[in-house]
Amino acid sequence: MTRPPNRPRNIPVGDIPRPGVHVPGRSDTGRQPSPSDSLRSISFRLEPRDYALAHLLHDHRTLTTAHITATLFTSTRTCRNRLAALRALGFIDSFIPVRPGGRLPLHWLPGPLSARYVALATGAKPPTAKALREQQDRLVAATAHLAHTDATNQVFIDLIAAARTTPGARLTRWWPAATIASATGRRVHPDGHGVWRQNNVQVAWFLEMDLGTESLPVLADKLPAYWRLREAGGPDWPVLILLPSPARETHLHQHLAGAGRLGVTVATATHAQAHTDPTGPIWRLVGNGRRRHRLVELPGDLGASGPFHPGPPAAEQDPLYLLGPITGERTRPGRD
């Protein structure tokens, strides 16, 4: 019996075929880029979504496939295929972290051409190949801290995902630890900072991510720095503390109740609550825990810019600025 010729799998509209799969009608030659390839040589293959991803990886150093899917795609398969294509172009890179007990999910990080693009787009000097390798290897060497980084990033990823399905909502600023520390004169060192807008309300906050590895007194000792920042003219934003369990959340409230006046607004929730709905009524105020509040109900007035105050977010600080406005429906930036 004559066997029919091998036929490629059906490729959904906008999908990217896996390496080695030939699709009739496509002009892709399958050429692998050399280290000397430039942005110009691959520009016709890049989309606004790819440039947005480059900025996200630059700002937050590493993201998982699940993070990127929730932020920029509607299909996990499409996301994986697109990331593989970008890696083949030398635009981004990846690694699989290994730690005692097993491997972590695949993590994506800036590649030679995405790092070059972000540097040129922001007026910085592009990193050398050696500098980029060192940056990538530092991430590999810091695998022990990746759980904390991933958990922190997840909070903001969940907010972006919520904005994609919530009319009038947007995460208008997402800063990692180093950026917000620099903007506040290094007087505080939160794990992140964000500004959430819903309809006509905006609320800014600091984030402290707790994995249960520190004692409660050590966690509580971080709070006076926020009061001192406010007294120096810095922002009077709430400190959101995410904890791994309801029991630890309760114990923290009990500990802070005996600490006297904090001088700063503190709201808590658990990781599970924040992952389910970070904008919902999950936030319990320290000293007023009779009910839980929605994110937009927290007292996080943006305030005015100053020496230790970032002020309101600029348009270009929106993490998805390059993709334009989100209408509230689950938009499809680029090809999905």
C-alpha positions as CSV (number, residue, x, y, z in Angstrom):
1,M,0.0,0.0,0.0
2,T,1.3,3.4,-0.9
3,R,1.5,5.6,2.2
4,P,0.3,9.2,1.9
5,P,3.1,11.8,2.1
6,N,3.7,13.2,5.6
7,R,1.6,16.3,6.1
8,P,2.2,19.0,8.7
9,R,-0.2,19.5,11.5
10,N,-2.8,22.2,11.0
11,I,-1.4,25.5,12.1
12,P,-4.0,27.9,13.6
13,V,-4.1,31.3,12.2
14,G,-1.2,33.3,13.6
15,D,0.5,30.3,15.2
16,I,4.2,29.6,14.8
17,P,5.2,26.2,13.4
18,R,7.7,24.2,15.5
19,P,11.3,24.1,14.2
20,G,11.6,21.6,11.4
21,V,7.9,21.7,10.4
22,H,7.4,22.9,6.9
23,V,4.2,24.6,6.1
24,P,3.3,25.1,2.4
25,G,3.1,28.7,1.4
26,R,5.6,29.9,4.0
27,S,8.8,31.5,2.9
28,D,10.7,30.7,6.2
29,T,14.0,29.2,5.2
30,G,14.7,27.9,8.8
31,R,18.0,29.8,8.9
32,Q,19.4,30.0,12.4
33,P,20.8,33.5,13.2
34,S,24.5,34.0,13.7
35,P,25.8,36.0,16.6
36,S,26.4,38.9,14.2
37,D,22.7,39.2,13.3
38,S,21.3,42.7,13.9
39,L,17.8,43.9,14.8
40,R,17.5,45.2,11.3
41,S,17.9,41.7,9.9
42,I,15.0,40.2,11.9
43,S,12.8,43.3,12.2
44,F,10.3,42.0,9.7
45,R,9.7,39.0,11.9
46,L,9.0,41.0,15.1
47,E,5.7,42.3,16.4
48,P,4.8,44.9,19.0
49,R,4.1,42.1,21.4
50,D,7.7,40.9,21.0
51,Y,9.1,44.3,21.8
52,A,6.8,44.5,24.9
53,L,8.1,41.2,26.0
54,A,11.7,42.5,25.6
55,H,11.0,45.4,28.0
56,L,9.3,43.0,30.5
57,L,12.3,40.7,30.5
58,H,14.7,43.6,30.9
59,D,12.8,45.1,33.8
60,H,12.0,41.9,35.7
61,R,14.9,39.8,34.6
62,T,13.1,36.5,34.1
63,L,9.5,35.3,33.5
64,T,8.1,31.8,33.1
65,T,6.0,30.6,30.2
66,A,2.9,30.8,32.3
67,H,3.7,34.4,33.2
68,I,4.1,35.4,29.6
69,T,1.0,33.5,28.5
70,A,-1.2,35.3,31.0
71,T,0.3,38.7,30.1
72,L,0.5,38.6,26.3
73,F,-1.3,35.6,24.9
74,T,-4.6,33.7,25.1
75,S,-3.2,30.3,24.2
76,T,-0.4,28.5,26.0
77,R,0.6,26.6,22.8
78,T,0.8,29.8,20.8
79,C,2.9,31.4,23.5
80,R,5.3,28.4,23.6
81,N,5.6,28.4,19.8
82,R,6.2,32.1,19.6
83,L,8.8,32.0,22.4
84,A,10.6,29.2,20.7
85,A,10.7,31.2,17.4
86,L,12.1,34.3,19.3
87,R,14.7,32.1,20.9
88,A,15.7,30.7,17.5
89,L,16.1,34.3,16.2
90,G,18.5,35.1,19.1
91,F,16.0,37.6,20.4
92,I,15.4,36.0,23.8
93,D,16.9,33.1,25.7
94,S,15.9,30.6,28.4
95,F,17.1,28.2,31.1
96,I,15.7,25.5,33.3
97,P,16.6,26.1,37.0
98,V,17.5,23.2,39.1
99,R,17.3,23.1,42.8
100,P,17.2,20.4,45.5
101,G,14.1,18.4,45.0
102,G,13.7,18.9,41.3
103,R,13.5,21.4,38.5
104,L,11.6,24.6,38.3
105,P,9.6,25.6,35.2
106,L,11.4,27.0,32.1
107,H,12.4,30.6,32.6
108,W,12.9,33.1,29.9
109,L,15.4,35.9,30.0
110,P,16.8,38.6,27.7
111,G,18.7,37.4,24.7
112,P,21.3,39.2,22.6
113,L,18.9,41.1,20.4
114,S,16.2,41.9,22.9
115,A,18.9,43.3,25.2
116,R,20.3,45.3,22.4
117,Y,16.8,46.6,21.4
118,V,15.9,47.7,25.0
119,A,19.2,49.5,25.4
120,L,18.9,51.4,22.2
121,A,15.2,52.2,22.8
122,T,16.0,53.7,26.2
123,G,19.1,55.5,25.2
124,A,21.5,53.2,27.0
125,K,24.6,51.5,25.7
126,P,23.9,48.0,24.4
127,P,25.5,45.3,26.6
128,T,28.5,43.4,25.2
129,A,28.1,39.6,24.7
130,K,30.3,39.1,27.8
131,A,28.2,41.3,29.9
132,L,25.0,39.6,28.8
133,R,26.4,36.2,29.5
134,E,27.3,37.3,33.0
135,Q,23.8,38.7,33.6
136,Q,22.3,35.5,32.4
137,D,24.6,33.3,34.5
138,R,23.9,35.4,37.6
139,L,20.2,34.4,37.2
140,V,21.2,30.8,36.9
141,A,23.4,31.1,40.0
142,A,20.6,32.8,41.9
143,T,18.2,29.9,41.5
144,A,17.7,29.7,45.2
145,H,16.0,33.1,45.1
146,L,13.8,32.4,42.1
147,A,10.8,31.2,44.2
148,H,10.6,34.6,45.7
149,T,11.1,36.4,42.4
150,D,8.4,34.2,40.7
151,A,6.0,34.8,43.6
152,T,6.5,38.6,43.4
153,N,6.1,38.7,39.7
154,Q,3.0,36.5,39.9
155,V,1.1,39.3,41.8
156,F,1.6,41.8,38.9
157,I,0.9,39.1,36.3
158,D,-2.4,38.4,37.9
159,L,-3.2,42.1,37.9
160,I,-2.5,42.3,34.2
161,A,-4.6,39.3,33.6
162,A,-7.4,40.8,35.6
163,A,-7.2,44.0,33.5
164,R,-7.7,42.0,30.3
165,T,-11.1,40.9,31.5
166,T,-12.2,44.0,33.6
167,P,-13.6,47.0,31.7
168,G,-11.9,50.2,32.7
169,A,-9.0,48.5,34.5
170,R,-5.3,48.7,33.9
171,L,-2.0,48.1,35.8
172,T,-0.4,51.4,34.9
173,R,2.9,50.9,36.6
174,W,4.9,47.8,37.6
175,W,8.3,48.4,39.1
176,P,10.7,45.7,40.4
177,A,12.6,46.1,43.7
178,A,15.6,47.9,42.3
179,T,13.6,50.5,40.4
180,I,11.3,51.5,43.3
181,A,14.2,51.5,45.8
182,S,16.1,53.9,43.5
183,A,13.0,56.2,43.1
184,T,12.6,56.5,46.8
185,G,16.3,57.3,47.5
186,R,16.9,53.7,48.8
187,R,15.1,54.6,52.0
188,V,12.8,51.6,51.6
189,H,13.4,48.2,49.8
190,P,10.0,46.7,48.9
191,D,9.8,43.7,46.6
192,G,7.8,45.7,44.1
193,H,5.6,48.6,43.5
194,G,2.5,49.0,41.4
195,V,-0.3,51.4,40.4
196,W,-3.8,50.0,39.7
197,R,-6.4,52.0,37.8
198,Q,-10.0,51.0,37.8
199,N,-12.5,53.4,36.1
200,N,-11.6,56.8,37.7
201,V,-9.8,55.4,40.7
202,Q,-6.1,54.9,41.0
203,V,-4.3,53.3,43.9
204,A,-0.5,52.9,44.4
205,W,1.2,50.6,46.8
206,F,4.4,48.9,48.0
207,L,4.6,45.1,48.0
208,E,6.3,42.9,50.5
209,M,6.3,39.2,49.6
210,D,6.6,36.8,52.5
211,L,7.3,33.2,51.9
212,G,7.5,32.3,55.6
213,T,11.3,32.2,55.7
214,E,11.6,35.2,58.1
215,S,10.4,35.5,61.6
216,L,7.4,37.9,62.2
217,P,9.5,40.4,64.1
218,V,11.9,40.6,61.2
219,L,9.0,41.1,58.8
220,A,7.5,43.8,61.1
221,D,10.9,45.6,61.4
222,K,10.6,46.5,57.7
223,L,7.6,48.8,58.3
224,P,9.2,51.8,60.2
225,A,11.3,52.6,57.1
226,Y,8.1,53.4,55.2
227,W,6.9,55.8,57.9
228,R,10.3,57.5,57.8
229,L,10.1,57.7,54.0
230,R,6.7,59.5,54.3
231,E,8.1,61.9,56.9
232,A,10.9,62.8,54.5
233,G,8.4,63.7,51.8
234,G,8.0,60.3,50.2
235,P,4.7,58.6,49.3
236,D,2.0,57.7,51.8
237,W,1.2,54.5,50.0
238,P,-0.1,51.3,51.8
239,V,2.3,48.4,52.2
240,L,0.7,45.2,50.9
241,I,2.0,42.1,52.6
242,L,1.3,38.7,51.1
243,L,1.6,35.7,53.3
244,P,1.7,32.0,52.6
245,S,-1.2,30.9,54.9
246,P,-4.2,32.3,56.8
247,A,-2.6,31.3,60.1
248,R,0.6,33.3,59.4
249,E,-1.6,36.3,58.4
250,T,-3.5,36.1,61.7
251,H,-0.2,35.8,63.7
252,L,1.2,38.9,61.9
253,H,-1.9,40.9,62.8
254,Q,-1.6,39.8,66.4
255,H,2.1,40.7,66.4
256,L,1.5,44.2,64.9
257,A,-1.4,44.9,67.3
258,G,1.2,44.8,70.1
259,A,3.7,47.0,68.3
260,G,1.9,50.2,68.8
261,R,1.2,52.8,66.1
262,L,2.8,51.9,62.8
263,G,2.5,55.3,61.1
264,V,1.8,53.5,57.8
265,T,-1.1,51.7,56.3
266,V,-0.6,48.0,56.1
267,A,-2.9,45.5,54.3
268,T,-2.5,41.8,54.2
269,A,-3.8,38.8,52.2
270,T,-2.6,35.3,51.4
271,H,-0.9,34.1,48.2
272,A,-3.9,32.0,47.3
273,Q,-6.3,34.9,47.7
274,A,-4.1,37.2,45.6
275,H,-3.7,34.6,42.9
276,T,-7.5,34.1,42.6
277,D,-8.4,37.8,42.5
278,P,-5.9,40.4,43.6
279,T,-8.3,43.2,42.9
280,G,-11.2,41.7,45.0
281,P,-12.2,42.1,48.6
282,I,-9.2,40.2,50.0
283,W,-7.1,43.0,51.7
284,R,-7.3,43.1,55.5
285,L,-6.1,46.4,57.1
286,V,-4.0,46.1,60.2
287,G,-5.8,47.7,63.1
288,N,-9.1,47.6,61.2
289,G,-9.7,44.0,60.2
290,R,-13.5,44.0,60.5
291,R,-13.9,43.4,56.8
292,R,-11.6,42.9,53.8
293,H,-11.3,45.6,51.2
294,R,-11.0,45.7,47.4
295,L,-7.7,47.0,46.0
296,V,-9.2,50.3,44.8
297,E,-10.7,50.9,48.3
298,L,-7.2,51.1,49.9
299,P,-5.9,54.6,50.7
300,G,-3.2,54.8,48.1
301,D,-3.3,58.4,46.7
302,L,-0.7,58.9,44.0
303,G,0.6,62.2,45.4
304,A,3.0,64.6,43.7
305,S,6.6,63.9,42.5
306,G,9.4,64.8,44.8
307,P,13.0,63.9,45.7
308,F,11.8,60.6,47.3
309,H,8.4,60.4,45.6
310,P,7.9,58.8,42.1
311,G,4.5,60.6,41.7
312,P,1.8,59.5,39.3
313,P,2.8,57.0,36.5
314,A,3.8,58.3,33.1
315,A,2.2,56.8,30.1
316,E,5.4,55.0,29.1
317,Q,5.7,53.4,32.5
318,D,2.7,51.2,31.7
319,P,4.1,47.7,31.3
320,L,2.1,47.1,28.1
321,Y,2.5,50.7,26.8
322,L,3.7,49.5,23.4
323,L,0.5,47.5,22.8
324,G,-1.9,50.5,23.2
325,P,-5.0,50.8,25.3
326,I,-6.9,47.8,26.7
327,T,-10.6,48.1,26.3
328,G,-11.5,45.7,29.0
329,E,-12.1,42.7,26.9
330,R,-9.6,40.0,26.5
331,T,-7.6,41.6,23.8
332,R,-5.1,39.8,21.5
333,P,-2.0,41.9,21.2
334,G,-0.2,40.8,18.1
335,R,-1.1,37.5,16.5
336,D,-2.8,35.0,18.7
